[in-house]
Amino acid sequence: MLLNDAFVVKKENAGSIEYIGIMLDEIPVDRGSVPISAGGALVVEVELDKSYRVSPGTSYNVALRTPIAYANADDSGVSDGLLERRGVKWNEVKPPPLRINVP
């Protein structure tokens, strides 16, 4: 179950789907980062039906609510697996929505 409403989940030709997961007043801030090598990927499995009111046999568009921040760095910018935030230019990207079908 998600700890906050991290996604925008919309039914085709309709508004956003209700979030029914846990809502935290304050989310702990993670000051670290996850290094991903060029051409690599970070995959996270999310069970949307545990946090959103989705219906079987329906298609949805799912998007991140906030952008992803990333930085390009060479070996000198990596320390103990974490990217140093001082002096690094962070970029934001918002991936396009993903269309899913609930079986």
SULVEN-V253837 format. One record per residue. N is the residue number from 1. RES is the residue in one letter. SS is DSSP state (alpha for helix, beta for strand, coil for the rest). OMEGA is omega in whole degrees, -180 to 180 (NA if undefined). NEAR is the number of other C-alpha atoms within 10 Angstrom. Layout:
{{N | RES | SS | OMEGA | NEAR} {N | RES | SS | OMEGA | NEAR}}
This chain:
{{1 | M | coil | 179 | 13} {2 | L | coil | 179 | 17} {3 | L | coil | 174 | 11} {4 | N | coil | -176 | 16} {5 | D | coil | -172 | 18} {6 | A | coil | -174 | 13} {7 | F | beta | 168 | 20} {8 | V | beta | -178 | 19} {9 | V | beta | -177 | 26} {10 | K | beta | 172 | 19} {11 | K | beta | -179 | 17} {12 | E | coil | -179 | 12} {13 | N | coil | 179 | 7} {14 | A | coil | 180 | 8} {15 | G | coil | -179 | 10} {16 | S | beta | 178 | 16} {17 | I | coil | -178 | 16} {18 | E | coil | 174 | 14} {19 | Y | beta | -178 | 21} {20 | I | coil | -179 | 15} {21 | G | coil | -180 | 17} {22 | I | coil | 175 | 12} {23 | M | coil | 177 | 12} {24 | L | coil | 176 | 10} {25 | D | coil | -179 | 7} {26 | E | coil | 179 | 7} {27 | I | coil | 177 | 9} {28 | P | coil | -179 | 7} {29 | V | coil | 177 | 6} {30 | D | coil | -178 | 6} {31 | R | coil | -178 | 9} {32 | G | coil | 178 | 11} {33 | S | coil | 179 | 14} {34 | V | coil | 179 | 10} {35 | P | coil | 176 | 16} {36 | I | coil | -178 | 11} {37 | S | coil | 180 | 10} {38 | A | coil | -179 | 7} {39 | G | coil | -179 | 5} {40 | G | coil | -180 | 8} {41 | A | coil | 172 | 9} {42 | L | coil | -177 | 8} {43 | V | coil | 178 | 6} {44 | V | coil | 178 | 6} {45 | E | coil | -179 | 5} {46 | V | coil | 176 | 10} {47 | E | coil | -176 | 10} {48 | L | alpha | -178 | 17} {49 | D | alpha | 177 | 15} {50 | K | alpha | -176 | 13} {51 | S | coil | 180 | 20} {52 | Y | beta | 179 | 20} {53 | R | coil | 179 | 13} {54 | V | coil | -178 | 20} {55 | S | coil | 176 | 14} {56 | P | coil | 178 | 9} {57 | G | coil | -177 | 8} {58 | T | coil | 177 | 12} {59 | S | beta | -179 | 16} {60 | Y | beta | 169 | 22} {61 | N | beta | -177 | 17} {62 | V | beta | 179 | 18} {63 | A | beta | 174 | 18} {64 | L | beta | 179 | 16} {65 | R | coil | 180 | 12} {66 | T | coil | -180 | 13} {67 | P | coil | 175 | 12} {68 | I | beta | 177 | 12} {69 | A | beta | 177 | 12} {70 | Y | beta | 177 | 17} {71 | A | coil | 173 | 16} {72 | N | coil | -179 | 12} {73 | A | coil | 172 | 14} {74 | D | coil | -177 | 8} {75 | D | alpha | -179 | 7} {76 | S | alpha | -179 | 8} {77 | G | alpha | -177 | 16} {78 | V | beta | 179 | 13} {79 | S | beta | 180 | 9} {80 | D | coil | 178 | 6} {81 | G | coil | 180 | 12} {82 | L | beta | 180 | 13} {83 | L | beta | 178 | 22} {84 | E | coil | -178 | 17} {85 | R | coil | -179 | 14} {86 | R | coil | 174 | 7} {87 | G | coil | -179 | 7} {88 | V | coil | 178 | 13} {89 | K | coil | 179 | 11} {90 | W | coil | 178 | 11} {91 | N | beta | 177 | 11} {92 | E | beta | 176 | 11} {93 | V | beta | 177 | 10} {94 | K | coil | -179 | 12} {95 | P | coil | 179 | 11} {96 | P | coil | 178 | 10} {97 | P | coil | 178 | 15} {98 | L | beta | 178 | 11} {99 | R | beta | 179 | 14} {100 | I | beta | 175 | 13} {101 | N | beta | 178 | 12} {102 | V | coil | -179 | 12} {103 | P | coil | NA | 8}}
